[in-house]
Amino acid sequence: MKSLKRNSIIYCFLLSSLVIGSCATYYHKNEALMQAVYRGDLESAENLLDDHRIQRKKDVLLYYFNRGTVLWMNDKPEESNKYFRLADYYIEDYQKSLSTKAISLITNPKVEPYPGEYFEQILLHYYTALNYAQLGKLDEALVEAKRMLIKMQRITDYTKGKNKYKRDAFAHNLLGIIYDAQRDYNNAFIAYRNAYEVYKEDYQVQLSTPVPLQLKKDLIRTAHLSGFYEDRSKYEADFRLTYTPENPSSGNLIFFWNNGFGPVKDEASINFSISPAGGGWVNFVNHDLGLNFPYYVGDSEQSNSLSRLKIIRVAFPKYITRQPFYTKAILFNDSLSIQASLELAENVNAIAYKSLEDRMVKELSEALIRLALKQAAEEMVRGKNQGLGAALSIVNAVTEQADTRNWQLLPYSINYTRIIMPQGKHQLTLKTTGDANESDQTVFTFNIGNRQTTFGVFHSIQFKGYLAY
């Protein structure tokens, strides 16, 4: 009895020490940084990221993500890529240790190192590709775009194709844009064709993201420039567009508009009833949601304790949308008669929800096992020492938390356009407009080279509120 009491006290102390100060979501813990970014005070954001207290080992990937993004927003592409490379190395080398995993099974997954959501691991390379493209390093940008596709395939292989978000249309599109900038029109056409297929078959159906008009134009143009005249004619007929050759002394501007911010994670919970199923099995059931998870308990003392439980509450992550303030944007230059709409290329917000939906069954299964082990242990201890059982009950209640960490500086959406314009120095104005016709304008100056592609980017940091689904 003394040994049990001593071990139970140690157990309670261990768990209590792990969760002190951990009840707040990651968004609330990260509030100072986010407020600095919302104000556009990027210098303060950089200074906050110098604080070693936010560079915790288990959150180091988020530190790399945040540092790289703030530097990118502050127009420091080389420094930005330094941290994005560190993030990439971390993801590649990441392996969960058995000791950390064991602790997470009796506490919560927040004690594990954060590996990044799958779409976060992919969009990391969007930023590195843009940084390289703006530095004029197109070969390096091409490698980053290819790595988006490699990671997507690796994730799909790992999940055995069960993930609905298994192909990234924007990754193919970005690859085509970079091939196009290198005047490798054959490979650009292939990448654009692949992007068109994924937009049409996956994005349009699952994410309500239509095929961008600009992609259709680029597909027709690169088919012509590659000598694929039958393909050009076919797509012209399919899209009801006509190809017009560009002026040989003109250049291209590819402009990306990151709008708002993606969702943040919060916590939700579901109640499950436990019913014996025979043969050492029990079922965790939620009739309202049509959920049923079988779990083998066997004949041990722990399984007997588990079978006496009736109802348990499981915590799991959910997303809360940050609604963007602006809903559309155009780039214009009146003297050149230019007016181009920025088209949706990647709905990051929708992909985040779809990705969480993809892994929700696994998330709930792990949470049920975690909670079952904790509550079975509580029953065993309570049967031998009522006081320690009560103490363990409190610890278990506190430690039953979802992992609310995520990369909170990703945009709500990525939009883009291509403008063909005369070589030389030109000013273009980006006009962003909200639902109530509120608008803002930002002026950019670009040096357009003959038959060269120039890259521009802007992030609208405004959002108008939170929306929980």
C-alpha positions as CSV (number, residue, x, y, z in Angstrom):
1,M,0.0,0.0,0.0
2,K,2.9,2.4,0.8
3,S,4.4,1.7,-2.6
4,L,1.2,2.3,-4.4
5,K,0.6,5.5,-2.5
6,R,4.2,6.7,-3.2
7,N,3.9,5.8,-6.9
8,S,0.5,7.5,-7.2
9,I,1.8,10.7,-5.6
10,I,4.8,10.7,-8.0
11,Y,2.4,10.1,-10.9
12,C,0.1,13.0,-9.8
13,F,3.1,15.3,-9.3
14,L,4.6,14.4,-12.7
15,L,1.3,15.1,-14.5
16,S,0.6,18.3,-12.6
17,S,4.0,19.6,-13.4
18,L,3.5,18.9,-17.1
19,V,0.3,20.8,-17.3
20,I,0.9,23.9,-15.2
21,G,0.1,26.8,-17.4
22,S,-0.9,24.6,-20.3
23,C,-4.7,25.1,-20.2
24,A,-4.6,28.1,-22.5
25,T,-4.7,27.5,-26.3
26,Y,-1.5,28.0,-28.3
27,Y,-3.2,31.1,-29.9
28,H,-3.6,32.8,-26.5
29,K,0.0,31.9,-25.6
30,N,1.1,33.4,-28.9
31,E,-1.1,36.5,-28.5
32,A,1.7,39.1,-28.2
33,L,3.3,38.0,-31.4
34,M,0.0,37.9,-33.3
35,Q,-1.0,41.4,-32.0
36,A,2.3,42.8,-33.3
37,V,1.7,41.2,-36.7
38,Y,-1.9,42.4,-36.8
39,R,-0.6,46.0,-36.2
40,G,1.9,45.6,-38.9
41,D,4.7,46.2,-36.4
42,L,7.1,43.6,-37.8
43,E,10.1,44.9,-36.0
44,S,8.4,44.3,-32.7
45,A,7.4,40.8,-34.0
46,E,11.0,40.1,-34.7
47,N,12.0,41.2,-31.3
48,L,9.4,39.0,-29.6
49,L,10.8,36.1,-31.6
50,D,14.2,36.8,-30.0
51,D,12.8,35.8,-26.7
52,H,14.3,32.3,-26.0
53,R,11.2,31.4,-23.8
54,I,9.2,30.9,-27.0
55,Q,11.8,28.7,-28.6
56,R,10.7,25.7,-26.5
57,K,12.0,22.4,-27.9
58,K,8.6,20.9,-28.5
59,D,7.4,24.0,-30.3
60,V,10.6,24.7,-32.2
61,L,9.0,24.0,-35.6
62,L,6.5,26.7,-35.0
63,Y,9.3,29.1,-34.0
64,Y,11.0,28.4,-37.4
65,F,7.7,28.9,-39.2
66,N,6.9,32.1,-37.4
67,R,10.4,33.6,-37.7
68,G,10.6,32.7,-41.4
69,T,7.1,34.3,-42.1
70,V,7.8,37.5,-40.2
71,L,11.1,38.0,-42.0
72,W,9.3,37.2,-45.3
73,M,6.7,39.8,-44.5
74,N,9.4,42.3,-43.6
75,D,11.0,41.8,-47.1
76,K,14.1,39.9,-45.9
77,P,14.0,36.9,-48.2
78,E,17.5,35.5,-47.5
79,E,17.1,35.6,-43.7
80,S,13.6,34.2,-44.1
81,N,14.8,31.2,-46.0
82,K,17.4,30.5,-43.4
83,Y,14.5,29.7,-40.9
84,F,12.4,28.0,-43.5
85,R,15.3,25.7,-44.3
86,L,15.7,24.9,-40.5
87,A,11.9,24.1,-40.5
88,D,12.4,21.8,-43.5
89,Y,15.4,20.0,-41.9
90,Y,13.3,19.6,-38.7
91,I,10.4,18.1,-40.6
92,E,12.7,15.7,-42.5
93,D,14.5,14.5,-39.4
94,Y,11.5,14.5,-37.1
95,Q,10.8,11.2,-35.3
96,K,8.7,10.9,-32.2
97,S,10.6,9.4,-29.3
98,L,9.0,6.5,-27.5
99,S,9.4,8.2,-24.2
100,T,7.6,11.3,-25.4
101,K,4.9,9.2,-27.0
102,A,4.4,7.2,-23.8
103,I,4.0,10.4,-21.7
104,S,1.5,11.8,-24.3
105,L,-0.7,8.7,-23.8
106,I,-1.2,9.5,-20.1
107,T,-1.4,13.3,-20.5
108,N,-2.1,14.9,-23.9
109,P,-0.4,15.3,-27.3
110,K,0.7,18.8,-26.4
111,V,3.8,17.4,-24.7
112,E,5.0,15.9,-28.0
113,P,7.2,18.0,-30.4
114,Y,5.0,19.6,-33.0
115,P,5.5,18.0,-36.4
116,G,3.3,20.4,-38.4
117,E,0.1,19.7,-40.2
118,Y,0.5,18.1,-43.6
119,F,-0.6,21.2,-45.5
120,E,1.8,23.3,-43.4
121,Q,4.7,21.1,-44.4
122,I,3.8,21.7,-48.0
123,L,3.1,25.4,-47.9
124,L,6.5,25.9,-46.3
125,H,8.0,25.5,-49.8
126,Y,5.6,28.1,-51.2
127,Y,7.4,30.7,-49.1
128,T,10.9,29.5,-49.9
129,A,10.1,29.3,-53.7
130,L,8.8,32.9,-53.6
131,N,11.9,34.1,-51.7
132,Y,14.1,32.5,-54.3
133,A,12.0,33.8,-57.2
134,Q,12.2,37.3,-55.9
135,L,16.0,37.0,-55.5
136,G,16.1,35.9,-59.2
137,K,17.2,32.3,-58.2
138,L,14.8,30.4,-60.4
139,D,16.6,27.1,-60.3
140,E,16.3,27.1,-56.5
141,A,12.7,28.2,-56.7
142,L,12.0,25.3,-59.0
143,V,13.5,22.8,-56.5
144,E,11.2,24.2,-53.8
145,A,8.1,23.9,-56.0
146,K,9.0,20.3,-56.8
147,R,9.4,19.5,-53.1
148,M,5.8,20.6,-52.5
149,L,4.7,17.7,-54.9
150,I,7.2,15.2,-53.4
151,K,5.9,15.9,-49.9
152,M,2.3,15.7,-51.0
153,Q,3.0,12.3,-52.6
154,R,4.9,11.1,-49.5
155,I,1.9,12.1,-47.3
156,T,-0.6,10.3,-49.5
157,D,1.6,7.2,-49.5
158,Y,1.8,7.3,-45.7
159,T,-2.0,7.6,-45.3
160,K,-2.4,4.9,-48.0
161,G,-4.5,7.3,-50.1
162,K,-7.2,7.6,-47.4
163,N,-6.7,11.4,-47.2
164,K,-9.2,13.4,-49.3
165,Y,-6.6,16.2,-49.6
166,K,-4.1,14.1,-51.5
167,R,-3.2,16.3,-54.5
168,D,-2.3,20.0,-54.3
169,A,-3.4,21.9,-57.5
170,F,-1.5,25.1,-56.4
171,A,1.8,23.2,-56.1
172,H,1.4,22.1,-59.8
173,N,0.4,25.6,-60.8
174,L,3.4,27.1,-59.0
175,L,5.7,24.6,-60.6
176,G,4.3,25.6,-64.0
177,I,4.8,29.3,-63.3
178,I,8.5,28.8,-62.4
179,Y,9.1,26.6,-65.5
180,D,7.3,29.3,-67.5
181,A,9.6,32.0,-66.0
182,Q,12.6,29.9,-67.2
183,R,11.0,29.7,-70.7
184,D,10.8,25.9,-70.4
185,Y,7.4,25.9,-72.0
186,N,7.1,22.2,-72.5
187,N,7.5,21.4,-68.8
188,A,5.4,24.4,-67.9
189,F,2.5,23.1,-70.1
190,I,2.7,19.6,-68.4
191,A,2.6,21.3,-64.9
192,Y,-0.3,23.5,-65.9
193,R,-2.2,20.6,-67.3
194,N,-1.7,18.6,-64.1
195,A,-2.8,21.7,-62.1
196,Y,-5.9,22.0,-64.3
197,E,-6.8,18.3,-63.7
198,V,-6.5,18.7,-59.9
199,Y,-8.4,21.9,-59.7
200,K,-11.2,20.4,-61.8
201,E,-11.4,17.0,-60.1
202,D,-10.4,17.8,-56.5
203,Y,-10.4,21.4,-55.6
204,Q,-13.6,22.4,-57.4
205,V,-15.5,19.5,-55.8
206,Q,-14.0,19.3,-52.3
207,L,-12.9,22.9,-51.6
208,S,-15.2,25.0,-53.8
209,T,-12.0,26.4,-55.5
210,P,-12.7,26.8,-59.3
211,V,-10.1,26.5,-62.0
212,P,-8.4,30.0,-62.2
213,L,-9.0,31.8,-65.5
214,Q,-5.3,32.6,-65.6
215,L,-4.4,29.0,-65.5
216,K,-6.5,28.3,-68.5
217,K,-4.8,31.2,-70.4
218,D,-1.4,29.9,-69.4
219,L,-2.3,26.4,-70.5
220,I,-3.3,27.6,-74.0
221,R,-0.3,29.9,-74.3
222,T,2.3,27.2,-73.3
223,A,0.7,24.6,-75.5
224,H,1.2,27.0,-78.4
225,L,4.8,27.9,-77.4
226,S,5.6,24.2,-77.1
227,G,4.2,23.5,-80.6
228,F,1.2,21.5,-79.3
229,Y,-1.2,23.2,-81.7
230,E,-3.9,20.5,-81.4
231,D,-3.9,20.9,-77.6
232,R,-4.0,24.6,-77.9
233,S,-7.1,24.4,-80.2
234,K,-8.7,21.9,-77.9
235,Y,-8.3,24.1,-74.8
236,E,-9.4,27.2,-76.7
237,A,-12.6,25.4,-77.6
238,D,-13.1,24.0,-74.1
239,F,-12.5,27.3,-72.4
240,R,-14.0,29.5,-75.1
241,L,-10.8,31.6,-75.2
242,T,-8.6,32.7,-78.1
243,Y,-4.8,32.8,-77.9
244,T,-3.3,36.1,-78.8
245,P,0.6,36.1,-79.2
246,E,2.2,38.6,-76.9
247,N,4.5,41.4,-78.0
248,P,8.1,40.1,-78.3
249,S,9.4,43.1,-76.4
250,S,7.1,42.6,-73.4
251,G,7.7,40.9,-70.0
252,N,5.6,39.2,-67.4
253,L,4.6,40.1,-63.8
254,I,3.4,37.3,-61.6
255,F,1.8,38.8,-58.5
256,F,0.7,36.8,-55.5
257,W,-1.7,38.2,-52.9
258,N,-1.9,36.5,-49.5
259,N,-5.2,37.5,-48.0
260,G,-5.9,37.5,-44.3
261,F,-4.9,34.7,-42.0
262,G,-5.8,31.0,-41.9
263,P,-7.8,29.5,-39.0
264,V,-6.6,29.0,-35.5
265,K,-7.1,25.9,-33.4
266,D,-9.3,25.7,-30.4
267,E,-10.6,22.8,-28.3
268,A,-13.9,20.9,-28.5
269,S,-15.1,17.8,-26.7
270,I,-17.4,14.8,-27.3
271,N,-19.1,12.5,-24.7
272,F,-18.8,8.8,-25.4
273,S,-20.7,6.1,-23.5
274,I,-18.9,2.8,-22.9
275,S,-20.7,-0.5,-23.4
276,P,-19.2,-4.1,-23.1
277,A,-19.0,-5.9,-26.4
278,G,-17.9,-9.3,-25.1
279,G,-14.6,-11.2,-25.6
280,G,-12.6,-8.6,-23.8
281,W,-13.9,-5.7,-26.0
282,V,-15.8,-2.5,-25.2
283,N,-17.3,0.0,-27.5
284,F,-17.0,3.8,-27.2
285,V,-20.2,5.1,-28.7
286,N,-21.7,8.5,-29.5
287,H,-25.1,7.9,-31.1
288,D,-25.7,11.6,-32.0
289,L,-22.7,11.6,-34.3
290,G,-22.9,8.0,-35.4
291,L,-19.4,7.2,-33.9
292,N,-18.4,3.8,-32.7
293,F,-14.9,2.9,-31.7
294,P,-14.1,-0.7,-30.4
295,Y,-11.3,-1.1,-28.0
296,Y,-9.8,-4.4,-26.6
297,V,-9.4,-4.4,-22.8
298,G,-8.7,-8.1,-22.1
299,D,-9.0,-9.5,-18.6
300,S,-6.5,-7.4,-16.7
301,E,-7.2,-5.4,-13.5
302,Q,-7.0,-2.3,-15.7
303,S,-9.5,-3.6,-18.1
304,N,-11.9,-4.5,-15.3
305,S,-11.6,-0.9,-14.1
306,L,-12.2,0.4,-17.6
307,S,-15.3,-1.8,-18.1
308,R,-16.9,-0.1,-15.0
309,L,-16.7,3.3,-16.6
310,K,-20.0,4.6,-18.2
311,I,-19.3,7.9,-19.9
312,I,-16.1,9.8,-20.8
313,R,-15.4,13.1,-22.4
314,V,-12.8,13.3,-25.1
315,A,-11.0,16.6,-26.1
316,F,-10.0,17.1,-29.7
317,P,-8.9,20.1,-31.8
318,K,-11.2,22.2,-33.9
319,Y,-10.6,25.2,-36.2
320,I,-11.9,28.7,-35.8
321,T,-11.9,30.8,-39.0
322,R,-10.5,34.3,-39.1
323,Q,-12.7,36.0,-41.6
324,P,-10.7,38.1,-44.1
325,F,-11.6,41.8,-44.3
326,Y,-11.0,41.9,-48.0
327,T,-12.8,39.7,-50.5
328,K,-11.3,40.8,-53.8
329,A,-8.4,42.7,-55.3
330,I,-7.3,44.1,-58.6
331,L,-4.0,45.4,-60.0
332,F,-4.2,48.3,-62.3
333,N,-2.4,51.0,-64.2
334,D,-4.6,53.4,-66.0
335,S,-2.0,54.8,-68.4
336,L,-1.3,51.2,-69.7
337,S,-5.0,50.3,-69.6
338,I,-4.2,47.4,-67.2
339,Q,-6.7,46.0,-64.8
340,A,-6.2,42.4,-63.6
341,S,-8.2,40.6,-60.9
342,L,-6.4,38.5,-58.4
343,E,-7.8,35.0,-58.6
344,L,-8.1,32.3,-55.9
345,A,-5.3,29.7,-56.3
346,E,-5.2,28.1,-52.8
347,N,-7.9,28.2,-50.2
348,V,-5.7,27.6,-47.2
349,N,-8.6,27.9,-44.8
350,A,-10.6,25.2,-46.6
351,I,-7.6,22.9,-46.8
352,A,-7.0,23.2,-43.1
353,Y,-10.5,22.1,-42.3
354,K,-10.3,19.2,-44.9
355,S,-7.0,18.1,-43.5
356,L,-8.4,18.0,-39.9
357,E,-11.4,16.1,-41.2
358,D,-9.1,13.6,-42.9
359,R,-7.4,12.7,-39.6
360,M,-10.3,13.1,-37.2
361,V,-11.0,9.4,-36.8
362,K,-7.3,8.8,-35.9
363,E,-7.4,11.8,-33.6
364,L,-10.5,10.5,-31.8
365,S,-9.1,7.0,-31.6
366,E,-5.9,8.1,-29.9
367,A,-7.8,10.4,-27.6
368,L,-10.1,7.6,-26.5
369,I,-7.2,5.3,-25.8
370,R,-5.4,8.1,-23.9
371,L,-8.5,8.9,-21.8
372,A,-9.4,5.3,-21.2
373,L,-5.9,4.5,-19.8
374,K,-6.1,7.6,-17.5
375,Q,-9.5,6.9,-16.2
376,A,-8.8,3.2,-15.7
377,A,-5.8,4.1,-13.7
378,E,-7.9,6.5,-11.7
379,E,-10.4,3.7,-10.9
380,M,-7.7,1.3,-9.8
381,V,-6.1,3.9,-7.5
382,R,-9.5,5.0,-6.1
383,G,-10.3,1.4,-5.2
384,K,-7.2,1.3,-2.9
385,N,-7.0,4.9,-1.7
386,Q,-10.0,7.2,-2.1
387,G,-7.9,10.4,-1.5
388,L,-5.3,9.6,-4.1
389,G,-8.0,8.5,-6.5
390,A,-9.7,11.9,-6.1
391,A,-6.4,13.7,-6.7
392,L,-5.7,11.6,-9.8
393,S,-9.2,12.5,-11.0
394,I,-8.4,16.2,-10.8
395,V,-5.1,15.7,-12.7
396,N,-6.8,13.6,-15.4
397,A,-9.4,16.3,-15.9
398,V,-6.7,19.0,-16.2
399,T,-4.5,17.0,-18.6
400,E,-7.4,16.0,-21.0
401,Q,-6.6,18.7,-23.5
402,A,-6.4,18.8,-27.3
403,D,-3.3,20.0,-29.2
404,T,-4.2,23.5,-30.3
405,R,-0.9,24.4,-31.9
406,N,-0.7,25.5,-35.6
407,W,1.1,27.8,-38.0
408,Q,-1.0,30.9,-37.4
409,L,0.7,33.2,-39.9
410,L,-0.4,31.3,-42.9
411,P,-2.9,33.3,-45.1
412,Y,-6.6,32.6,-45.4
413,S,-6.1,32.3,-49.2
414,I,-3.4,32.7,-51.9
415,N,-4.5,34.6,-55.0
416,Y,-2.5,35.5,-58.1
417,T,-2.5,37.0,-61.5
418,R,-0.2,37.4,-64.5
419,I,0.2,40.7,-66.3
420,I,2.0,41.0,-69.6
421,M,3.4,44.5,-70.0
422,P,6.0,46.5,-71.9
423,Q,9.6,46.3,-70.6
424,G,10.6,49.2,-68.4
425,K,9.8,50.7,-65.0
426,H,6.1,50.8,-64.2
427,Q,3.9,51.5,-61.3
428,L,0.9,49.3,-60.5
429,T,-1.7,49.9,-57.8
430,L,-3.2,47.0,-55.8
431,K,-6.8,47.8,-54.8
432,T,-8.3,45.6,-52.1
433,T,-12.0,45.7,-51.5
434,G,-14.3,44.3,-48.7
435,D,-17.9,43.2,-48.6
436,A,-19.2,46.7,-47.8
437,N,-17.0,48.2,-50.5
438,E,-14.3,49.4,-48.0
439,S,-11.1,49.6,-50.0
440,D,-7.4,50.2,-49.6
441,Q,-4.7,50.9,-52.2
442,T,-1.0,50.1,-52.2
443,V,1.4,51.2,-55.0
444,F,4.2,49.0,-56.3
445,T,7.0,49.8,-58.7
446,F,8.4,47.0,-60.9
447,N,11.2,46.8,-63.4
448,I,9.9,44.6,-66.3
449,G,12.6,43.0,-68.4
450,N,12.2,41.9,-72.0
451,R,10.9,38.3,-72.1
452,Q,11.6,38.2,-68.3
453,T,9.3,37.3,-65.5
454,T,9.2,39.5,-62.4
455,F,7.6,38.3,-59.1
456,G,5.7,40.5,-56.7
457,V,3.8,39.7,-53.5
458,F,1.6,41.4,-50.9
459,H,0.0,40.1,-47.7
460,S,-3.2,41.8,-46.5
461,I,-3.1,41.4,-42.7
462,Q,-6.6,42.6,-41.9
463,F,-9.4,40.3,-40.8
464,K,-12.8,41.1,-39.5
465,G,-13.6,38.5,-36.8
466,Y,-13.8,34.9,-35.8
467,L,-16.2,32.3,-37.1
468,A,-16.6,28.9,-35.4
469,Y,-18.2,26.1,-37.4
